[in-house]
Amino acid sequence: MKKVFLGIDHPAIAADDVDALSKWYCDVLGYSVHTRTDKPVYLVGAPDGTLIEIMPRDDTARPARSVCTPGWSHLALRVADMDAAIAALDGHGVVWEGAEFEAVGGGRIRNFTDPEGNLLQIVQR
């Protein structure tokens, strides 16, 4: 049977400040602007070609979330060197959400938030 579903194209973040959040993903995480529309909506790309869409939010209140809140939980970013990634993120003053822990299936994980409070992880496997 032919492969129909190939993988994830992009997750999307509805942001308070689309321009500022897109700039943060580029400046702090090394993404680059792939596309920007007049709305504005950004597609920012990682060095491996994966994309994140950053779009304007609506007037819905942001719900409180934890790692285990039902629904989509977080975005995990793969890193080659956990210690170097932690040091780089410390240099940008990220807000860590607890200590490092073991990844399911093996490896290291640490949670943090972007400037708008979206939960991210760095993962080294």
N, C-alpha and C positions, 0 to 999 in steps of 0.2 A: 504494500500500500504506500502511496505517495505521502511524504511528510507534508502536512498542511500547516500545523502550528509550529513555528520555527523558534520561538522564544519571546522574551519581553522586548518590546520596542522602547517604551519609556514609562516611568511613573510620572505623575504630575503633582505639583505643589501649587495650591491656591494661596497667593501671597498678599500681604498688606502693601508691600512696596516691591513690586516686580523688578524694577531696575536695580535697587540696592541688593535684593536677595540674589539676583543673577550675578551681579558683580562679586558678591561674597563667594558664591560657588566657584567662580573663576579665580579670584585672588587667593582664596584659602585652600581650595581643594584641587586646583590646577585644571579645572574645566575650561572650555573655550566656547564662545558664542557660535553656535551652528546656524541658527536662524533667529531673527527678531521681526515681529510684525508691528504694525502701527498701534495695535490695541493697548498696551504692548503684551505680547506673548513671546517668551524666549524658549528655544530649545538650546540647552547647553550640553556639550559633549565631553566625556571623559577621554583620557588618552587611549583607552581601548575601544572607543567608538560608541559606547553606550550613551544614551541620552536621558536627560531630565527636562520635562516641560515645566516652566514657571509662568503662571498665568494670574491675572487679577482675581482676588477673592470676591465673593458676594457678601451680603450683609448677615449671613448666618453666624451665630456666635461660635467661637472655637470651643469644642468640648474638651474637658480634661481627659488626658490619656496617660496610660502607663504602657510598659512593654507588652503587657498581657490584656489590654483593653480589647474587646472584640472588634473585628474588622482589620483592615490593613494597619500594621503596627509601627513599622520603622523601615528605613532604607539602610541596607548594609552595604558598605563600600569596601571592596577587597583591596588590601595593601600588601606590598611585597616585604616591608620591614615595619613591624608594629612599633618598635622603639623609636625609629625615625619618624613615623607618622604621629606618634604621641608628642614627641618633641616639637614637630612642626606645628601641630594644633595648639600646643601650649604657647608657642610663640605668637599665635593669633588670639590667645585669650579665650578659647572655647570654654563652654560650661560643661564639665563632665558630669554624667549621671551615674555616679558610683564607681566602684573599682573595676579593674579588668577581671574577666572571668573566662572559663573554658567554653569554647564553642561546641555546639552539638555536632558530633562527627569528628571532633578534634580541631585544635587551633586555639587562637586567642581572640577575644572580643572586648571592646570597650565602647560604651554608649556616650553620646554627647548630643547637644542640640545646636541647630543653626540659629542665627539671630532672631528668627521668628518663632522659635520653640519647637520646630519639627525635629522628631527624634531620629538620629542617625547612629550608625555603628561603624566602627572600623573592624575589619576581620582579617586576620592572617591565618591561613590554613597550611 
